[in-house]
Amino acid sequence: MLRILFTTSIIFFVLSSCKSKACECADAYVSAAKEMNKVSDPVKKIEILGQKKYKGIFQKCNQMAQKMSPEELKEFELEYKECPSVKSMKIR
């Protein structure tokens, strides 16, 4: 019985630590927005968006969104709005 409880706990922990695709995208966009808010120069803002650490994830998120049906996109947007990083931006 203890073994089953332990195994179930491990599985729950692993599954709960996985991020959804929506939250991965949200985290990247929010991180870039926070960096951009720290600078006033428009050129520097564009440079931030072009950084290697954002370029790949932005491309991945955009490609994923383009392949979604309107219903899938609506679900994605709802999930996106519930991500902790997005909620932290709304507080301000």
Secondary structure by P-SEA (a helix, b strand, c coil): caaaaaaaaaaaaaaaacccaaaaaaaaaaaaaaaaaacccaaaaaaaaaccccaaaaaaaaaaaaaccaaaaaaaaaaaaacaaaaaaaac
